[in-house]
Amino acid sequence: MRNKYYLSALSAFLLIFCVALYSHAGEKDGKKGNDDGKAAEAALMNEEDALKPIEIEPYVYDAVGRRDPFVSPLATTKIHQGEMKASRPRILHPLEKYKLSQMKIIGIVRYEKENYASVELADGKSYTVKKGMTLGDNDGKVVEITADTVRVEEMSRDVRGNVVMLPTELKLKREEED
């Protein structure tokens, strides 16, 4: 019985509260507004505007002059595109730290259809070189080893800035030539 009493009292209170709230909804600055339905019409117009489809301009990405975000900036560039390798931190072999002019061929050996050359550096240390190895401080590649020469092609830039391959020959010095 008490529950029915509390329930009916609560519903009466909510009813009074809602009526009071509704009656004060149209007031502005303490005065009751006489809007003649203009506010309702404005609300209806806002709802109609909200239901209209929004026109969105499609976005077109222009990649001209920008680098590819998925390629590492430290990656090396391709030589056949006319560029040299980008500077990339790596450990250099001692043969890559000296100029070709500071190297001396001290011997050439033929073993199983392949030639090997023994190269002495300016610091007195010697290393064995075969075709395809990197030689010199300008990323030179050993192209061919013959009985008395080692042919190396080094990358260099010409006057216009284009990458060119410079052929260089290192000759085997005979003892009687010294």
C-alpha positions, 0 to 999 in steps of 0.5 A: 500500500505504501508503494502505491502511495509513493508511486502516485506521489512521484508520478504527480511530482514528475507531472508538475515538474514537466508542466512547469518546465514546458511553460518556462521553455518559451520565455526569454529574459524572464518574459514569455515569448510570443513567437507565433510558431517562428521558433518551431518553423526555424527548428523544422528548417534546421532539420530539413537542412540536416537531412540534405546530402552534404556535397564533399569535394573528392581529394586528389593526392598530387605526389609531384615533387614529393618523396615516397613515404614508404621508401626509406630516405637512407635507401640507395639510389639506382645507378642506371637512373643516373644517380650515385649511391646516397650516403649510407652509414656502413662499415667500409672494407680497407680496400674502399678507404684508399684511392686507386693511385695508392694501391699496387698490384703485387701478384696475379694468380689464376685458380679454377678459371678465375683470376685473383689479384693481390693488392698492396695498400699504402699502409703496407697491408695486402688483400686478395681481390677478385672480379666484382669486388669494390675497390677504391674510395669512389665505389670502383668495381673490379671488371676484369683481371687479366695476366698483368692488369686489373681493370676497375670502373669507378663512379664519378660525376662529370662537369654537368653532374651526370654519373659516369663510369671511369675505367682505370687499369692497375698494372702488375709491376715486374721486379725488373721495372722497379 
